[in-house]
Amino acid sequence: MSNKNLINDQMLNDAADHVNKPRHPHSFHKLMSMKITGETMKDIQQGDFIFERLIKSSHITSIVAESGAGKTTIMTYAAAKMAANGFNVIYINMDASSADLAEYQIHADQHGYEIIAPDMHIGKSPGDVWKALEEIADGDDDSSETVVIIDTLKKLVDMINKTSIKQFMMIARRLTTRGATIILLGHLNKNIGVDGKKNYEGTGDLRADGDNLFYLDGIKNGDVITVSTRLDKNRAQATNTTFEIATDRTVTVSSKYINLMSMIERQKMREQDSPIIEFIQNSMPDEGINLTKLERLSKEAECGFSRSKIGTVLGRYSTEEADAVLWTSKKESNNALVYRAIKLTPSR
């Protein structure tokens, strides 16, 4: 046998010994018992969207809104859609009255998902929900077809207690490693944040330990409530979506996204500007008016509107970006801008 063949045989023997030999000292066996293998992962569904492009499987998604903004209505609609697609949907409702629960139960029976309401059972409480979820999380069942919706999280955990939220989010994370999809409904904090907006209620762990967090903004248009998502944390690479809720709670998904937060902020701005708008409209003759004359009229009437404020409002409602263009602007021969009211053409 040649030296080359001897070397090759030795290399094969060494490789076989390496495969059979434990790769880690015995003291690491407990750590190695948690090793992820292909066998471990084969039955766990990998991150597909299961409701629109908003909810991704095996993710923890928090949905935050003010009371009455439509989150429960939208999520019962989502529960029905996910159940129709073959998922085992468990809707844990701890925030509804008995009358509303009766209506939700009818909807759940019609659409094939489950309603859990601990307070409707003697001797049961949200604490029993916590224990049940913890037992499931510590088990070894494949939960890749299961969706758990918790409405609302504040009934299950102490939202201002870091330990309480942290412990529950650890349970939720263990559930997702079993393949479960966890959806947490929450409320807004009553305090205004540094960005001038209300943020989610709870400690930073709610956002940090979940995968996704988005807000629902709502506005009423006649008999219809328009609700839009506002994505905040977005590991799922979800897409903002707009819903329409009719008076009978029927939900439809709009084909076009509407940035309601921007619209709401513009409406608030319009309300703040309304005294100056009214002054300008009452002071504006058919031939138009410039800023200097409006400033003089404000001083004469002791309105208290400064030149700067009047100029800002004039500019704000004379551009195409405004929700409602109230007047046009045109430079005259002296380079001064003259503003003229927009004349509405009467309909025939």
N, C-alpha and C positions, 0 to 999 in steps of 0.2 A: 504493500500500500504506500502510495506517495505521501510525502510530507504535507502536500496540499490537501489530500483527502483526510489525513489525520486532523489537520487544523479545522476543516469544515465539520467533521464529526464532533470535535470538541466544542465548537461553537453551538451546534444543535443541542448537545447535552446541557451546556450552560444555560441556553435559552429555556429548555424544558425545566431545569431546576429553578430558574427565576420565576416561571409561571406558577409552579407548584408551591414555591416558598411564600409564606405570608409576607405581604408587602409592608405591613406595619407591626410594631410590637404589640403583644397581647394586651397591654394596658390601654390601647386605643380601640379595643373591640366595641365598646359602647358607642363611641363616636362613629365607627364604621357601620354600626347597625342602622344609622340614619342616612347612609349613602344612597344617592339617587342613581337608579339604573334604568335601562330601557324597559325592564319588566315593570318597574314602579310607575313609569310614565305612560305606558302603552294605552291605558284605558282613560287617561285624563284628557279631556277635550282641550285643545290648544286655542287660546284667545280668538274666537270668532265673534263678530257682532251678532247679538241675539235679539236686539230690538233697535230698529233703525240703524243709524251709525252713532249710537249713544252708549248702549250698554254692551260691554264685552264680557264673554264668559270667563269664569275663573278670576274675575277682578272684584275688588272692593270699590264700589261707586257710591259716593255721597251726593245726595240731591238736596239742595237747600233753598228754602223760599219762605216768604211771610205766610202767616196763617191766612187761609182763604185764597191763596194764589193758584190753586189748581193742582198741587203736586199729587194728592191722593187720587183725584179723578184721572190724571194722566197715568199714574202708576197702575190703577186697576185696568185701564185700557191696555197698558203694556203687559200686565199679567195675563190678560186674555190672549194677546198676540203670541206671547212666548209659550203659553200652554198649547195653543193651536199648532205650534211648531214642534211639539213633542216634549217640551220641558216640564218637569215636575215643579210647579210654582207654589211656594208656601208664602202666603201674605200674612204676616204677623201684625195685626192692627190693634194697637193699644191706645189709640187716640180718637176713637169714634164713639158716638152715643149709641145706645141700644137700637134706636130707630134707624140710624144710618147703617149699623151693622146688619140689620135685617135686609136692607136693600143691597148691601155689598154681598151678603151671602147668596141672594138670588142670582146676582151677576156671576159669582164664583161657580155656582152650580151649573149655570148655563154655559160657562166657558171652560170648565174643566180645571180649575185651580182650587187651592185650599185656603180657607180663612181661619187663622188662629187668633182667639181673643181670650186671654187668660182671665180677665176680670169678669167674664160671663160665666165662670165656673167657680163654684163654692170651694174655698180653700186653695185656689190657684192665684198666682200673682206674676208680674213680670220677672220676679226672681226665679220662678220655675222655668221661664223661657231661657234665661241665662244658663241655668244648670243643664237644660236639655241640649242647647247648642254646644256647650262645653263638652258634654259626653260624646256628642257626634264628632266634634273636632278631635277628640282623643281616640276615636275609634279608627277602623281601617276600611270603612265602606267607601266604595267609589261613589262620589256625589257629583260627577261631571254633568249629569242631566238635571241637577237641582238648582233652583233659583230661590233664594230667601230674601224677602222684602220686609224690612223692619220699619214700621210707621207708628210712632216716631222714636228716634233714638233716645230722646230725653226721658222717655218713660222706662228705659232699660238701664241707663247709666247716669251718673251724676256728671253733667256736662262741664262743670267748673272744677271737677276733681281730676287732676292729671292721672292719678293712679287708676281710677275707675275707667276712664276712656282707654288708657294704655292697655289695661288687662283685657278689655273687651275687643280691642282691635287685634290683639294677639290671638284671641279665639277666632275672630273673623279671618285672619290670615291663615290659621291652621285649616279652617274650612275650605279656603280657596286652594290649598295644597291638595285637598281631596277632590278638587275639581269644581266645587260649588261656586256659584255666583252670588255675591252679597250686595244688596242695595239698601243703603241707609238713608232714610228721609229725616231731614233736620230743619230747624228753624233759624232765622236770622237773630243775631245779637241785637239787642235794643240800642246799644251804643253805636255812634257813628265812628268809623275808622279814620285813620289819617288821610285816606284817599277820598273822604267825604261820603263814603258809602257804608251801608250796614254789611257786616261780614258774618260768616257762619258762627253759630253759637257753639262754644266749647273751646277746649285747649288746642294748641297747635298739633297735638297728636292725631286729631281727626283727619287733618289734611296730610300730615307727614306720613302716617302709617297706612293710608289708603292708596289706591291706584289713581282714582279720578275723583274730582269734585267739581260740580257745576251748580250754578244758581238758576232759578226760574224767575223771570220777570213777567208780570202780567199787567194788562191794561184792558179796560172794558170798552168795547165799540158797539153801542146799541145793546142788543140782546146776546152778543157774542163776546166771550173773553178770549183775547189773544195772549198766548203764553210763549215766551221764547227762552231758550237756554242761553246761558252765558258761561262758557267753559273757563274754568280756573286752573285746576290741575288736570292734566290730560295725557296720561301715559298710553291710553288706548288709541290716541290720535282720532278721537271722535270728531264729529262734525256738528256745528250748531244747528238747531232745529227749531221750527216754529209750529205750535199747535193752535187749533181753534176749538174752543169748548162752547157748545150750544147750551141753551137753558135746560135741556133734558139731560145734560152731562155727556152727550155724544161728543166724541173726540175725533177730529180729523187732523191729518198732518199736512201742513201747508207745503206747496211746491217751492216756495221762496222763503228764505230766512229774513226775518225782520229784526233789526237791532232795536229792541224795545227800550233798553236802558238809555240809548242815545235819544230816542224819541221822548221818553219820560223826562230826561234832563232838559230837552228843548222846551217841553211843555211847562216845566217849572220856571225856566228862564222867561218864557212868554208871560207867565203870571207875574213874575217879578217886574217885568218891563211894562206891564199893562198901564200903570199911571202915566208913564212918559209917552207910550203909544197913543193913549187917549188925548193927551195934550197936543201932540204933533198933529194928529188927525183933525182936531178941532181948530188948530191954528193954520192949517194948510189950505190956501186958496187954490182955485182952479189953475191959475198960472204958475203955481209952484212956490217954493220957499227955500231959502238957504239956511245954513246953520247959524250964521251971525244974527239973522233976523229972529230965528227961533230962540236964540239965547237972550236977545233983548226982550222978547215977549214973555219969556219965563221970569226974568227979573221984574218986569212991570207987574206981572200977576202974582209975584212972590210965590212962585211954585216950588222954588228950591232945587230946580234941576240945573246942574252945572253944564257948561259947554261940553265937557268931556262925556258926561252921561248921555246928553242928547245926541252927540255925534256917534257914540257907540251904538245906540238904538237905531239911528238913521241907517248906519251901515249894515247892521245885523238883518234888517228886514227889507233890504233892497237888493239882495243877491239871490241867485238861484238855489243856493244851499239852504236858505231859510225854509221852514215848514210852510210859511205863508208869506209870499212877497207882497208887501203892503204899499210900496211906492217905488217909483223908478228914480234913477239919478242920472243927470246929464250935465256936462261942463258947459257953462256959458262963456261968452267972449272974455270975461274977466277971470276965467279959470276957476270961478267958484262953482261948486256943485249945487245944482238946483234940484229939489225933490218934488215930484208930482204924484198925487194919489193915483192908483190904478183904477180906471173906470171899468166896472163890470158890465159886460154886454148882457142886456136883459134877454132871458130865454123866451122863445116864441111858443 
